[in-house]
Amino acid sequence: MQNLAARQNYLQAEVQTATPQKLQLMLIEAAIKNVHRAKKAWEAERFEVGFDSLSLAQDIVAEILSSVDKEGNPDLAGKIASIYVFIFRCLAEGGMTHDPQKLDDALRILHSERETWRLVCEKFGISTDSAVKSGVIPKPSGISTATFGKPSGFGSGVKPIGVSDSSKDTATSSGVSWDV
């Protein structure tokens, strides 16, 4: 019990002190972890546990979607939002039909997003220990990400990433560039 409380305190401190980029990476990693939990639960025919894990993954993706800054660059924000809507739809359809292929479709994009945000964090010297500990991270497939603010569930008052500013750095991976 004490171990669980210590872990929760550590996670709470990490979230409260994380940069928006690191929070984005943490959310994506949590979504991936919960999708994998759901798949394992289905394999063990523990459908309620699978449903709970999949529901958490959907909540995380919805949180990411709600943090897209639609004012900074509306066209790019629309494209990014469509990526997360697709992920959410795959998770929802996979959950309704218990189709692991739908979850794999969502995971493929989530893994790409995780690598993208890991590279963004790396560029800014932000520790990505949690990404490294989670195992091998595949190379991105060219899906761009940008214009995210600090997720609303973690406080306010933080300027969103991706606001047009010529003095900004640009991260590039797989031939796709985005403001950071």
ChimeraX attribute file (.defattr): number of C-alpha atoms within 10 A of each C-alpha:
attribute: neighborCount
match mode: 1-to-1
recipient: residues
	/A:1	6
	/A:2	7
	/A:3	8
	/A:4	9
	/A:5	10
	/A:6	11
	/A:7	12
	/A:8	12
	/A:9	12
	/A:10	12
	/A:11	12
	/A:12	12
	/A:13	11
	/A:14	14
	/A:15	15
	/A:16	12
	/A:17	11
	/A:18	17
	/A:19	15
	/A:20	20
	/A:21	22
	/A:22	23
	/A:23	22
	/A:24	24
	/A:25	24
	/A:26	21
	/A:27	18
	/A:28	25
	/A:29	21
	/A:30	16
	/A:31	25
	/A:32	24
	/A:33	17
	/A:34	22
	/A:35	26
	/A:36	20
	/A:37	19
	/A:38	28
	/A:39	24
	/A:40	15
	/A:41	18
	/A:42	18
	/A:43	12
	/A:44	11
	/A:45	11
	/A:46	13
	/A:47	17
	/A:48	12
	/A:49	17
	/A:50	24
	/A:51	21
	/A:52	15
	/A:53	21
	/A:54	26
	/A:55	19
	/A:56	18
	/A:57	28
	/A:58	21
	/A:59	14
	/A:60	21
	/A:61	22
	/A:62	15
	/A:63	17
	/A:64	22
	/A:65	20
	/A:66	17
	/A:67	19
	/A:68	26
	/A:69	23
	/A:70	17
	/A:71	12
	/A:72	17
	/A:73	14
	/A:74	13
	/A:75	11
	/A:76	19
	/A:77	21
	/A:78	13
	/A:79	15
	/A:80	22
	/A:81	20
	/A:82	13
	/A:83	20
	/A:84	21
	/A:85	15
	/A:86	15
	/A:87	24
	/A:88	21
	/A:89	16
	/A:90	22
	/A:91	27
	/A:92	18
	/A:93	15
	/A:94	19
	/A:95	20
	/A:96	10
	/A:97	9
	/A:98	18
	/A:99	15
	/A:100	20
	/A:101	12
	/A:102	18
	/A:103	25
	/A:104	17
	/A:105	15
	/A:106	23
	/A:107	21
	/A:108	15
	/A:109	20
	/A:110	21
	/A:111	21
	/A:112	21
	/A:113	25
	/A:114	23
	/A:115	21
	/A:116	25
	/A:117	26
	/A:118	24
	/A:119	20
	/A:120	23
	/A:121	22
	/A:122	14
	/A:123	14
	/A:124	12
	/A:125	9
	/A:126	15
	/A:127	13
	/A:128	17
	/A:129	9
	/A:130	13
	/A:131	18
	/A:132	11
	/A:133	9
	/A:134	11
	/A:135	8
	/A:136	9
	/A:137	14
	/A:138	12
	/A:139	14
	/A:140	21
	/A:141	17
	/A:142	16
	/A:143	17
	/A:144	20
	/A:145	23
	/A:146	24
	/A:147	23
	/A:148	25
	/A:149	24
	/A:150	24
	/A:151	21
	/A:152	13
	/A:153	10
	/A:154	11
	/A:155	9
	/A:156	11
	/A:157	8
	/A:158	12
	/A:159	11
	/A:160	20
	/A:161	19
	/A:162	24
	/A:163	18
	/A:164	12
	/A:165	9
	/A:166	8
	/A:167	6
	/A:168	12
	/A:169	13
	/A:170	13
	/A:171	18
	/A:172	17
	/A:173	17
	/A:174	12
	/A:175	9
	/A:176	13
	/A:177	15
	/A:178	16
	/A:179	18
	/A:180	23
